[in-house]
Amino acid sequence: MSLVIWAEGRMVGAGEAVMSAVDHGITVGDGVFETCTVFDGRVFALTRHLARLARSAAGLGLEAPDEGKVRDGVAAVLQEGVRADGPFDGRLRITVTAGVGPLGSGRVEGAQTVVVAAQESVMAPESRSVRSPWPRNERSAVAGLKTTSYAENVVALAHAKAQGADETILPNTVGELCEGTGSNVFVERDGELVTPRLDSGALAGITRELLIEWGTEAGLPVREARVSELPFAVLDEVGDGGTHLVLTSSGRNVQPVTWLDGVDVAVGEISREARALFETLCRERIDP
């Protein structure tokens, strides 16, 4: 399925200009977004994604996005995609910017710009990751927010891809394990699957949240880390085979890491169980 785009109430082509050249989302990255998974033409966990979209907007000092308008855009691109090729699996992105503004960082309150796009895609079953040479700033004004100011992640991911990886895992400024450029990370060791605390600077991922909820419900030993439990150096243990890694995100679901810094690494048993559980429940519970 080709890219399907809805912008400000109408369907548009991929090459069609739909935003002002001085939209603050373009000039200074003043906006928020969500990337959702589409299963059989339906958006997974849309309610949770819209709640996080509103939290990110509040964190930037933007007015709450018009949820009705966003849902109209989501419905439009799904309908267009299904009409073209039938029910599809893929990704859907919701972007909300501050709208037309000045050339500098100062903001003029006004109408927001809303764009929704969808495209068919296939998730990879595993990840090849590297350690990032750059940290995530857990004390940043936008830590934990999903904003369109993404250049830091673009540079870090390009560095990873140049080494043959598809993701890079970042520490924070105090040497704790944090997250990937577009994913959360879980560490399997000592019979548990543990993910960094949100005060590490990590994004409150929807898949992360659901894996903790569903894993706990199913009796899997999955939880958030205790204070100082996961230093970045825990990655040194992965090559020995006793510690394992999993990435989670809307573009990955629950994805074991099978290659780290150029070395093949093993997948843990709990990691396999967590992936299987999520793959089943995400289609049975489309809007948990």
LINPE-V219279 format. One record per pair of residues at least 24 apart in sequence whose C-alpha atoms are under 10 Angstrom apart, sorted by the first residue. I is the first residue (numbers start at 1). J is the second residue. Records with the same first field share a line. If there is no record, write none. Layout:
I = J, J
This chain:
1 = 81, 82, 84, 85, 86, 88, 89, 90, 118, 119, 120, 121
2 = 81, 84, 85, 118, 119, 120
3 = 77, 81, 92, 117, 118, 119, 120
4 = 76, 77, 78, 79, 80, 81, 84, 92, 116, 117, 118, 119, 120
5 = 73, 74, 76, 77, 78, 80, 81, 92, 93, 115, 116, 117, 118, 119
6 = 70, 72, 73, 74, 75, 76, 77, 80, 94, 114, 115, 116, 117, 118
7 = 70, 73, 77, 95, 113, 114, 115, 116, 117
8 = 69, 70, 72, 73, 112, 113, 114, 115, 116
9 = 69, 70, 72, 73, 76, 114, 115, 116
10 = 73, 76, 77, 115
11 = 73, 76, 77, 80, 115, 116, 117
12 = 117
14 = 117
18 = 113, 115
19 = 97, 99, 100, 113, 114, 115
20 = 99, 100, 101, 113
21 = 100, 101, 103
22 = 99, 100, 101, 102, 103, 104
23 = 97, 98, 99, 100, 101, 102, 103, 112, 113
24 = 97, 98, 99, 100, 101, 102, 103, 104, 105, 106, 107, 108, 112, 113
25 = 95, 96, 97, 98, 99, 100, 101, 112, 113, 147, 148, 149
26 = 97, 98, 99, 100, 101, 103, 148, 149
27 = 100, 101, 102, 103, 104, 105
28 = 101, 102, 103, 104, 105, 106, 148, 149
29 = 97, 98, 105, 147, 148, 149, 150, 151
30 = 57, 60, 62, 96, 97, 98, 99, 101, 105, 107, 147, 148, 149
31 = 56, 57, 60, 62, 95, 96, 97, 98, 99, 112, 113, 114, 146, 147, 148, 149
32 = 56, 57, 58, 59, 60, 62, 65, 94, 95, 96, 97, 98, 114, 145, 146, 147, 148, 149
33 = 57, 93, 94, 95, 96, 97, 114, 115, 116, 145, 146, 147, 148
34 = 92, 93, 94, 95, 96, 116, 146, 147, 148, 250
35 = 91, 92, 93, 94, 95, 116, 117, 118, 146, 182, 249, 250, 251
36 = 90, 91, 92, 93, 94, 118, 206, 249, 250, 251
37 = 89, 90, 91, 92, 93, 118, 120, 121, 123, 249, 250, 251, 252, 253, 282, 286
38 = 78, 87, 88, 89, 90, 91, 92, 118, 119, 120, 121, 250, 251, 283, 286
39 = 87, 88, 89, 90, 91, 120, 282, 283, 286
40 = 78, 82, 86, 87, 88, 89, 90, 283
41 = 77, 78, 79, 81, 82, 85, 86, 87, 88, 89, 90, 91, 120
42 = 74, 75, 78, 79, 82, 87, 88, 89, 90, 92, 283, 286, 287
43 = 74, 75, 78, 89, 90, 91, 92, 286, 287
44 = 91, 92, 250, 282, 283, 285, 286, 287, 288
45 = 206, 207, 210, 250, 282, 285, 286, 287, 288
46 = 71, 74, 206, 286, 287, 288
47 = 71, 287, 288
48 = 205, 206, 209, 287, 288
49 = 94, 205, 206, 287
50 = 94
52 = 145, 146, 204, 205, 206
53 = 94, 95, 96, 145, 146, 147
54 = 96
55 = 144, 145, 146
56 = 142, 143, 144, 145, 146, 147
57 = 96, 97, 98, 145, 146, 147
58 = 145
59 = 141, 142, 143, 144, 145, 146, 147
60 = 98, 141, 142, 145, 146, 147
61 = 98
62 = 96, 97, 98, 107, 109, 110, 112
63 = 98, 109, 110, 111, 112
64 = 96, 112
65 = 95, 96, 97, 98, 112, 113, 114
66 = 96, 112, 114
69 = 114, 115
70 = 94, 95, 96, 114, 115, 116
71 = 116
72 = 116
73 = 114, 115, 116, 117
74 = 115, 116, 117, 118
75 = 116
76 = 116, 117
77 = 116, 117, 118, 119
78 = 116, 117, 118, 119
80 = 118
81 = 118, 119, 120
85 = 120
87 = 120
88 = 119, 120, 121
89 = 118, 119, 120, 121, 122, 123
90 = 118, 119, 120, 121, 122, 123, 251
91 = 117, 118, 119, 120, 121, 122, 123, 250, 251
92 = 116, 117, 118, 119, 120, 121, 250, 251
93 = 117, 118, 119
94 = 118
95 = 147, 148
96 = 147, 148
97 = 147, 148
121 = 251
122 = 251, 252
123 = 250, 251, 252, 253, 255
124 = 251, 252, 253, 255
125 = 252, 253, 254, 255, 256, 257, 258, 275
126 = 166, 246, 247, 252, 254, 255, 256, 257, 258, 259, 267
127 = 165, 166, 167, 168, 245, 246, 247, 252, 255, 256, 257, 258, 259, 260
128 = 160, 161, 163, 164, 165, 166, 167, 168, 256, 257, 258, 259, 260, 261, 262, 263, 264, 265
129 = 157, 160, 161, 163, 164, 165, 166, 167, 168, 169, 180, 245, 247, 257, 258, 259, 260, 261, 262, 263
130 = 157, 159, 160, 161, 163, 164, 165, 166, 167, 168, 169, 170, 180, 235, 257, 259, 260, 261, 262, 263
131 = 156, 160, 165, 167, 168, 169, 170, 171, 180, 232, 235, 260, 261
132 = 156, 157, 159, 160, 167, 168, 169, 170, 171, 180, 181, 261
133 = 159, 160, 168, 169, 170, 171
134 = 168, 169, 170, 171, 172, 173
135 = 169, 170, 171, 172, 173, 174, 175, 176, 177, 178, 179, 201
136 = 169, 170, 171, 172, 173, 174, 175, 176, 177, 178, 179, 180, 181, 200, 201, 202
137 = 170, 171, 172, 173, 174, 178, 200, 201, 202
138 = 171, 172, 173, 174, 178, 198, 199, 200, 201, 202
139 = 172, 173, 199, 200, 201
140 = 201
142 = 201
143 = 198, 199, 200, 201, 202, 203
144 = 198, 199, 200, 201, 202, 203, 204, 205
145 = 201, 202, 203, 204
146 = 182, 203, 204, 205
150 = 181, 182
152 = 181
153 = 180, 181, 182
154 = 181, 182
155 = 181
156 = 180, 181
157 = 181, 182
160 = 261
163 = 261, 262
164 = 259, 261, 262
165 = 259, 260, 261, 262
167 = 247, 257, 260
168 = 260, 261
169 = 232, 235, 247, 260
170 = 202, 232
171 = 200, 201, 202, 231, 232, 233
172 = 200, 201, 202, 231, 232
173 = 200, 201
174 = 200, 231, 232
175 = 200, 228, 230, 231, 232, 233
176 = 200, 201, 227, 228, 229, 230, 231, 232, 233, 234
177 = 201, 202, 228, 229, 230, 231, 232, 233, 234, 235
178 = 202, 203, 230, 231, 232
179 = 203, 247, 248
180 = 247, 248, 249
182 = 247, 248, 249, 250, 251, 252
183 = 207, 208, 246, 247, 248, 249, 250, 251, 252, 253, 254, 255
184 = 208, 209, 246, 247, 248, 249, 254
185 = 245, 246, 247, 248, 249, 254, 255, 256, 257
186 = 222, 223, 224, 225, 230, 244, 245, 246, 247, 248, 254, 255, 256, 271
187 = 222, 225, 230, 234, 235, 238, 243, 244, 245, 246, 247, 268, 271
188 = 221, 222, 238, 242, 243, 244, 245, 246, 267, 268, 269, 270, 271
189 = 234, 237, 238, 241, 242, 243, 244, 245, 268, 270
190 = 242, 243
191 = 220, 221, 222, 242, 243, 268, 269, 270
192 = 220, 221, 222, 223, 243, 270, 271
193 = 220, 221, 222, 223, 224, 225, 243, 244, 245, 246, 268, 270, 271, 274
194 = 221, 222, 223, 224, 225, 226, 229, 230, 245, 246
195 = 222, 223, 224, 225, 226, 229, 230, 245, 246, 247
196 = 223, 224, 225, 226, 227, 228, 229, 230, 231
197 = 223, 224, 225, 226, 227, 228, 229, 230
198 = 224, 225
199 = 227
200 = 227, 228, 230
205 = 248, 249, 250
206 = 248, 249, 250, 253
207 = 247, 248, 249, 250, 251, 252, 253, 254, 278, 282
208 = 247, 248, 249, 250, 253, 254
209 = 248
210 = 248, 278, 281, 282, 288
211 = 248, 253, 254, 274, 275, 277, 278
212 = 274
214 = 274, 277, 278, 281, 282
215 = 273, 274, 275, 277, 278
218 = 274, 277
220 = 270, 271, 273, 274, 277
221 = 270, 274
222 = 270, 271, 274
235 = 260
236 = 260
238 = 263, 264, 265, 266, 267
239 = 263, 264, 265, 266
240 = 265, 266
241 = 265, 266, 267, 268
242 = 266, 267, 268
243 = 267, 268
244 = 268, 269, 270, 271
245 = 271
246 = 270, 271, 272, 274, 275
247 = 271
248 = 275
253 = 278, 279, 282
254 = 278, 279
